[in-house]
Amino acid sequence: MPPDSNEGDQPIFDATPYLRIVIDKEGRWFQNDAEIIHPEIYRFFNSLLEKTDDGGYRIRLGQEMCSVEVEDAPFVVERLVGDEGEKILIELNDKTREPFDPDQFWIGPENVPYTKVKEGVFHARFSRVAYHQLARYIVDDGEEKNFYLLIEGERIPIRTGDIDR
């Protein structure tokens, strides 16, 4: 829904001119340059995050919304937490866990690994710890020209480049 649309009789109040909210590349949230460190407020803000039609981000609560500046990815894969059955689980910076989808994984510019999360709505940057954990599943073609994820006996090519976020 566009920021200026109505729900019922009340207009949406855009707090963006009064609040500067930023998610840095490590997944830390800042409000007017102060880091949001309270764990429940941090998780609450993460739960309010929406992607806008123009590719930007915002948080919205009731009839209020605020744009969010995202330095790189709105979420960070902090670690792999083991297998659920035969699936690899990832833990995000908001402490949620979800299955890792190797088809949604890619290596972006500057060799930064990413994946789609939250049902493919958002992208997440891998932390160094998570990437090192995932590295045990990476194999090459024998000539180190092409790399694959080897998961459940299947070789999935690793895509590279600035994939649509």
Secondary structure, DSSP 8 states (H G I E B T S, - for coil): --TT-EETTEE-EE-TTT--EEE-TTS-EEETTEE---HHHHHHHHHHEEE-TTS-EEEEETTEEEEEEESS-SEEEEEEEEEETTEEEEEETTS-EEE--GGGEEE-GGG-EEEEETTTTEEEEE-HHHHHHHGGGEEE-SSSSSEEEEETTEEEE-EES----
